[in-house]
């Protein structure tokens, strides 16, 4: 069986293993597996990125703003990180050269277990494996495509916060803003629970991509911390060390400090922005800039290694001028209504 289809097991219900208390997903031949929770995190990542990227500019009323905010805020940061790693690992498992390289590098007998433990302690060890560079390029392309789509949608929604201001409804005060903010926070703390069908659909998307096409495009050199962790997780699967019972042992692979901080800051800025927002168009701004564009920047940084720019725009835009055009510059007019966090800090976004 070609490694490009190593995860095709998930497309057949009978191949969803019930081993270790139904906490892992396993294929028959070869017997690669990942913990069920980890696959679900990959699905949650894909579902959020796809649904948020579909939010359109040109929002027509306050009800649509509230609904789109629910979609744009509906990810839990730690699950998002784990999902990026798991999504990348599934992509890497389709690379024949990398899979063979892991098998060769691990050696035999006790050497394999020792190699697997080294990868958890230092994921960058996996970059020495033959084929790791190409597999990393595929991970970068997959994550980068998701980030690019969300970044574009976020930019359009942010711009709509200005263009919509000539419509009277957009200048009306948000009804019960405290409840709207509380709902956004609740959605930001809830881990998604995809179904088996959802997992199968996610895997169908990844296994239907031509591996040679997935590695193409303009990608940056080197391997980012998230990519290294994705490669290491894929290697653990190849080595038979990613069963359901291995979930806790693999925990160090599911997060890294910069990505965790980036996503946390994005959420913090979203909360601060909404806390001081008044009319509907300001919530549109908060959604486009902080829920969407900032999140996309975090995913792009995880994939490309570029310096992340979160919260780079100004606070919510000023009310429209008398001629119907926005006051101030296209970037808005800072008025000190809230403090955007653009550097690493330790504030809790709750």
C-alpha positions in Angstrom: 0.0 0.0 0.0 1.4 3.4 -1.0 2.1 5.6 2.0 0.2 8.4 0.2 -2.8 6.3 1.3 -1.6 5.1 4.7 -4.6 6.7 6.4 -7.2 5.4 4.1 -8.2 3.0 6.9 -10.1 5.8 8.5 -12.5 6.0 5.5 -13.8 2.5 6.3 -15.8 2.3 9.5 -14.7 -1.3 10.2 -11.2 -0.1 10.4 -11.8 2.2 13.3 -10.2 0.1 16.0 -11.6 -0.3 19.5 -8.3 -1.2 21.0 -7.3 0.4 24.3 -10.9 1.3 25.1 -11.8 2.9 21.8 -9.2 5.7 22.4 -7.2 5.2 19.2 -7.7 5.1 15.5 -5.8 2.4 13.8 -5.3 1.1 10.3 -4.8 -2.6 9.3 -1.8 -2.6 7.1 0.7 -1.2 8.0 -0.5 -0.8 11.6 0.0 2.9 12.1 -2.2 4.5 14.7 -2.9 7.8 16.5 -4.8 8.4 19.7 -8.5 9.2 19.0 -8.2 12.5 20.8 -5.3 13.5 18.7 -7.1 12.8 15.4 -10.1 14.6 16.7 -7.8 17.7 17.4 -6.7 17.6 13.8 -10.3 17.5 12.7 -11.2 20.4 15.0 -8.4 22.4 13.6 -9.5 21.8 10.0 -13.2 22.4 10.8 -12.4 25.7 12.5 -10.1 27.0 9.8 -12.5 26.0 7.1 -15.6 27.4 8.7 -14.0 30.7 9.9 -12.5 31.3 6.4 -16.0 31.1 5.0 -17.2 34.2 7.0 -18.0 36.8 4.3 -17.5 40.5 4.3 -20.7 42.5 3.7 -22.4 41.5 6.9 -26.0 42.7 6.7 -27.3 43.0 10.3 -26.6 42.6 13.9 -27.9 39.0 14.0 -25.3 38.0 11.4 -22.5 39.7 13.4 -23.4 37.7 16.5 -23.6 34.4 14.5 -20.3 35.0 12.7 -18.6 35.9 16.0 -19.7 32.5 17.3 -18.0 30.8 14.4 -14.9 33.0 14.5 -14.2 32.5 18.2 -15.0 28.7 18.4 -11.6 27.2 19.1 -9.8 26.3 22.3 -6.1 27.4 22.0 -4.5 24.2 23.4 -6.7 22.0 21.1 -5.8 24.3 18.2 -2.1 23.7 18.8 -2.5 20.0 19.2 -4.6 20.0 16.0 -1.9 21.8 14.0 0.6 19.1 15.1 -1.7 16.2 14.5 -2.8 17.6 11.1 0.9 18.0 10.1 1.7 14.4 11.3 -1.1 13.0 9.1 0.4 14.9 6.2 3.9 13.6 7.0 2.6 10.0 7.2 1.9 10.2 3.5 5.5 10.8 2.6 7.0 7.4 1.6 10.6 8.5 1.9 10.1 10.0 5.4 8.3 6.9 6.7 11.1 4.6 5.3 13.7 7.0 6.8 12.1 6.8 10.3 12.1 3.0 10.1 15.7 2.9 9.1 16.9 5.5 11.6 15.2 3.8 14.5 17.2 0.6 14.2 16.1 -2.6 15.8 14.8 -3.9 19.1 15.4 -1.7 22.1 16.9 0.9 19.8 13.5 1.8 18.5 12.0 2.5 21.9 15.0 4.6 22.8 14.7 6.5 19.5 11.0 7.1 20.2 11.7 8.5 23.6 14.4 10.8 22.2 11.9 12.3 19.8 9.5 13.2 22.6 12.3 14.8 24.6 13.8 16.7 21.6 11.5 16.7 18.5 14.1 18.3 16.3 16.0 15.0 16.4 13.6 13.9 13.7 15.0 16.4 11.3 18.0 14.1 10.9 15.8 11.4 9.4 16.1 10.9 5.6 13.0 12.5 4.0 12.3 14.8 6.9 12.9 18.0 4.9 10.5 17.1 2.2 7.8 16.0 4.7 8.3 19.3 6.5 7.6 21.1 3.3 4.4 19.2 2.9 3.3 20.1 6.4 4.2 23.8 5.8 2.2 23.8 2.6 -0.9 22.2 4.3 -0.9 24.5 7.3 0.0 27.5 5.2 -2.9 27.0 2.9 -5.3 27.0 5.8 -3.7 30.1 7.3 -3.8 32.0 4.0 -7.5 31.4 3.5 -8.3 32.6 7.0 -6.0 35.6 6.7 -7.7 36.7 3.5 -11.2 36.3 5.0 -10.1 38.2 8.2 -8.7 41.1 6.2 -12.0 41.4 4.2 -14.1 41.3 7.4 -11.8 43.9 9.1 -12.2 46.2 6.1 -16.0 45.7 6.2 -15.9 47.3 9.7 -15.3 50.5 7.8 -17.3 50.1 4.6 -20.4 49.0 6.6 -20.5 52.2 8.6 -22.8 54.0 6.2 -25.6 51.6 7.2 -27.6 52.7 10.1 -27.8 49.2 11.7 -24.1 49.1 12.1 -24.0 52.2 14.3 -26.6 50.8 16.7 -25.3 49.6 20.1 -24.8 45.9 20.6 -27.7 44.5 22.6 -26.4 42.9 25.9 -22.6 43.1 25.0 -21.7 41.4 28.2 -23.6 38.3 27.2 -22.0 38.3 23.8 -18.5 38.5 25.2 -19.3 35.8 27.7 -20.5 33.6 24.9 -17.3 34.2 23.0 -15.2 33.3 26.1 -17.2 30.1 26.6 -16.7 29.0 23.0 -13.0 29.8 23.4 -12.7 27.5 26.4 -14.7 24.5 25.0 -12.8 21.8 23.2 -14.5 20.6 20.0 -15.8 17.0 19.9 -15.8 15.8 16.3 -17.6 12.6 15.5 -16.0 9.6 13.8 -17.7 10.7 10.6 -16.0 14.1 11.0 -12.6 12.4 11.5 -13.2 10.3 8.4 -14.1 13.4 6.4 -10.9 15.2 7.5 -8.8 12.2 6.6 -10.5 11.9 3.3 -9.4 15.5 2.5 -5.8 14.8 3.4 -5.5 11.5 1.7 -7.0 12.8 -1.5 -4.3 15.4 -2.0 -1.6 14.5 -4.5 1.5 14.2 -2.4 3.7 15.8 -5.0 1.3 18.8 -5.3 1.2 19.2 -1.5 5.0 19.7 -1.4 5.0 22.4 -4.0 4.6 26.2 -3.7 6.7 28.8 -2.1 7.8 27.5 1.3 10.4 28.8 3.7 13.6 26.8 4.5 14.1 25.1 7.8 11.8 23.4 10.2 9.6 25.3 12.7 8.9 23.9 16.2 5.4 22.9 15.3 6.6 21.2 12.1 9.3 19.3 14.1 6.6 18.2 16.6 4.4 17.0 13.7 7.2 15.1 12.2 8.1 13.5 15.6 4.4 12.5 16.1 4.3 10.9 12.7 7.5 9.1 13.5 6.0 7.8 16.8 3.1 6.4 14.8 5.5 4.7 12.4 7.3 3.2 15.3 4.1 1.9 16.9 4.4 4.3 19.8 1.3 6.4 19.2 -1.5 4.2 20.5 -4.3 5.5 22.7 -2.3 4.4 25.8 0.6 6.6 24.6 -1.4 9.8 24.7 0.0 11.2 27.9 3.6 10.2 27.0 3.2 12.2 23.8 1.9 15.3 25.5 5.2 17.3 25.1 4.7 17.1 21.3 1.3 18.9 21.3 2.4 22.4 22.3 5.3 24.8 22.1 5.8 28.1 23.9 5.6 30.5 20.9 2.5 29.1 19.3 0.8 28.8 22.7 1.6 32.4 23.5 0.5 33.6 20.1 -2.9 32.0 20.3 -3.4 33.1 23.9 -2.6 36.7 22.9 -5.0 36.6 20.0 -7.8 35.5 22.4 -6.8 38.1 25.0 -6.9 40.9 22.3 -10.3 39.7 21.1 -11.7 39.8 24.6 -10.3 43.3 25.3 -11.5 44.6 21.9 -15.1 43.3 22.5 -15.1 44.6 26.1 -14.8 48.2 24.9 -16.7 47.9 21.6 -20.0 49.8 21.3 -21.8 49.7 18.0 -22.1 46.7 15.8 -19.3 47.7 13.4 -16.8 47.6 16.2 -17.6 44.0 16.9 -17.1 43.3 13.2 -13.7 44.9 13.6 -12.9 42.8 16.7 -13.9 39.6 14.8 -12.0 40.3 11.6 -8.8 41.5 13.2 -8.5 39.5 16.4 -10.6 36.3 16.0 -9.6 35.7 12.4 -6.5 37.6 11.2 -4.6 37.2 14.4 -5.4 33.5 14.6 -4.3 33.1 11.0 -1.1 34.8 11.8 -0.4 32.3 14.5 -1.0 29.4 12.2 1.2 31.0 9.5 4.0 31.5 12.0 3.8 27.9 13.1 4.0 26.8 9.4 6.5 29.3 8.0 8.5 30.5 11.0 7.9 34.1 10.2 7.7 36.6 13.0 4.1 36.7 14.1 2.3 40.0 13.9 -0.8 39.9 16.1 -3.0 42.8 16.9 -1.1 45.0 14.5 -4.1 47.2 13.6 -5.4 50.0 15.7 -8.4 49.7 18.1 -12.0 49.6 16.7 -12.5 52.2 14.0 -14.0 55.6 14.7 -17.6 56.5 13.8 -18.1 57.6 10.2 -17.6 61.2 9.2 -20.5 63.2 8.0 -19.9 62.4 4.4 -20.3 58.7 5.2 -16.6 57.7 5.1 -14.6 56.5 8.1 -12.8 59.1 10.2 -9.1 58.7 10.6 -6.7 56.5 8.6 -7.6 53.1 7.0 -5.9 51.6 10.1 -8.3 53.2 12.5 -7.7 55.9 15.1 -6.1 54.7 18.4 -8.0 56.2 21.2 -6.6 54.3 24.2 -9.8 52.4 24.7 -8.0 49.1 25.1 -4.4 48.0 25.1 -3.4 45.5 22.4 -0.8 43.0 23.3 1.8 42.4 20.5 4.6 40.9 22.5 4.9 37.9 24.8 3.5 38.5 28.2 1.9 36.5 31.0 -1.6 37.9 31.3 -4.3 35.3 31.5 -6.9 35.8 28.7 -9.8 34.8 30.9 
